[in-house]
Amino acid sequence: MLSLSQDAAADALLDRDPLALLVGMLLDQQVPMERAFAAPAELARRLGVEQLDARLIAEHDPEGLVEVFASTPALHRYPKSMGGRVQALCAAIVERYDGDVTGIWRDAADGKDLFRRLSAMPGFGTQKAQIFVALLGKQRGVTPPGWREAAGNYGDEGSFRSVADVVDQGSLEKVREFKQAVKVAAKNTTKAAT
């Protein structure tokens, strides 16, 4: 069972709904990880569905979807832009994979192919695609040849760098400590350069 939102019901949706997991990854920026990964369950509730449907979201009225994202409490710090990104992601899944999100990884030839497919999705840059490759490999059993290499440092075994390494409250704290250390090091490097 995934433990990314730290909420049993939201994590249960992430566990059974691969689109919810991908949407959570998309939303995981500029908000706490738990909030990003809890948002798909709230989105499903607001849309009146048991699990997310790429076609339903892609075809939703864009302004109406923004309202769904912006309703209190907002699903993200930036509900308008993130609502648009989720809709663009779902439209790409419909267009390229006939609405089946698992098509992104189901028949990927290798880790490079999986990374390429993910980074071609709206809202998925290099880092986000690498983290999702690591998440799929470490927690979902999606391990095409070369997946760890395609995930970069996020694929390292025994690391605590990202959401891919969060399996409980203790590992979440270790990931937060790592991220904080990276921020401090970057800040010190910037100060030393000036």
PyMOL commands that set and color helices and strands:
alter all, ss='L'
color gray80, all
select helices_A, chain A and resi 8-16+18-27+33-47+54-59+62-70+79-97+103-106+111-119+126-139+147-150+152-155+163-165+169-193
alter helices_A, ss='H'
color red, helices_A
deselect
rebuild
show_as cartoon
